[in-house]
């Protein structure tokens, strides 16, 4: 619905006062005369002209199905009136033809959407404005229902398998034991509603009818189910996996029941655990009762694992979706520290030096003295060149060399 937001002008105020006086004159038959009759005619003409002018400025909506021929009519002009058309302020370039004040579009698609205006020739006065919406009539919606808050209630959601391209609304009716149940629209999801169970452990089916409605038509889907078939909890929450110290093949897994499950004491859940190392594609499974913890005892040492948990009512319904995956690696023993020798650490070499007989005149009487010296540090890591060894023969030659030299001089 469109609203005229213009400020009232002085002319509008005069017209309103004149119209009010004329209407009052038309109300009382005693005052009905030629003047008042003319006044009533003027007021009616002003009202009609104002309505036409307003519709020209704002535009009227026209919905048409896709791939059809569409006729746009320029107001209430005569069939022989000459007009020109524009779309979004420019000339109409799509395939079309004109028949008097009518614009005929063929095989319309989404590209034909827009604001169409017609102008009467020759003065170019705008006579009408049409906002064209091309779309598709709705088809039977796809409907699903589920109870993740058993036994409080359930919710139903729906969607169109194909887009309609124009605004589409939905009507929902739920019946159980020939009684209509209260339906509450979801505050966040526009295509979802909530219904409370009128009773628990009922074997009577629930019937949900969802009708899709838009300007081009309507379509309905009837969905029937039993209470026990739609119970499906949400996945478990806060799943953790912790390695166990000094045990290279164990992982301690814990989790919590879903917060949306209202009464886990009277309606307990059972759980399904799956895990695998990242290096493999095959899952290992463990089904548990109502416990919220499990110890994996066959993990591969040193390998990272991926772990997930699902939940289900112990008696009815189906398994939940898998929880968010967590990763963990079994305990790994810390390696022993390695001691390395740095460039500044070198062993100390102890040299033992035996003193000779002390010179005469010195009073030294003691056993041989030991001295400790630190070997020099090489300036580089290059191998050091060894000194040639001195043998016994070389020492004798050194001792007798002066004597041999003297004998040689005597002989000469």
JOGICOR-V97058 format. One record per backbone hydrogen bond with DSSP energy under -0.5 kcal/mol. CO is the residue of the C=O (numbers start at 1). NH is the residue of the N-H. If there is no record, write none. Layout:
co: <CO CO>
nh: <NH NH>
This chain:
co: <3 9 10 11 12 13 14 15 16 17 18 19 20 21 22 23 24 27 28 29 31 33 34 35 36 37 38 39 40 41 42 43 44 45 46 47 48 49 50 51 52 53 54 55 60 62 64 65 68 70 70 71 72 73 74 78 81 82 84 85 86 87 90 91 95 97 99 101 102 102 103 103 104 105 108 109 110 114 114 115 116 117 118 118 119 120 120 125 128 129 130 130 131 132 133 135 141 142 144 146 146 147 149 152 153 154 155 156 157 159 164 169 171 173 174 175 176 179 183 184 188 189 191 192 193 194 195 205 206 207 207 208 208 209 210 211 212 213 214 217 219 221 221 223 225 226 226 227 228 230 230 231 237 240 242 243 244 247 247 249 250 250 251 251 252 253 254 256 258 260 263 268 270 271 272 273 274 275 276 277 284 286 288 289 292 294 294 295 296 300 303 304 305 306 307 308 309 310 311 312 318 326 328 338 340 342 344 349 351 352 353 359 362 363 364 371 373 389 391 392 393 394 395 396 397 400 401 402 403 404 405 406 407 408>
nh: <5 13 14 15 16 17 18 19 20 21 22 23 24 25 26 27 28 29 31 32 33 37 38 39 40 41 42 43 44 45 46 47 48 49 50 51 52 53 54 55 56 57 58 59 131 133 135 68 108 72 105 73 103 75 77 81 83 121 119 92 117 90 87 93 106 104 102 74 99 104 72 105 97 70 67 112 113 116 132 88 130 86 127 128 84 124 125 120 118 60 116 132 62 114 64 66 143 159 157 148 155 232 152 197 149 195 146 193 144 142 136 213 211 209 181 207 179 176 185 194 190 192 158 186 156 184 154 177 225 175 209 210 223 173 221 171 219 169 217 214 212 210 223 208 206 229 230 230 317 147 232 318 256 254 252 245 247 250 331 299 244 331 253 296 242 294 240 237 261 262 267 314 312 288 310 286 308 284 306 280 275 273 271 271 255 253 296 297 251 303 330 278 328 276 326 274 323 272 320 270 233 307 305 340 342 345 346 351 353 354 355 362 364 365 366 373 375 391 395 396 397 398 399 400 401 404 405 406 407 408 409 410 411 412>
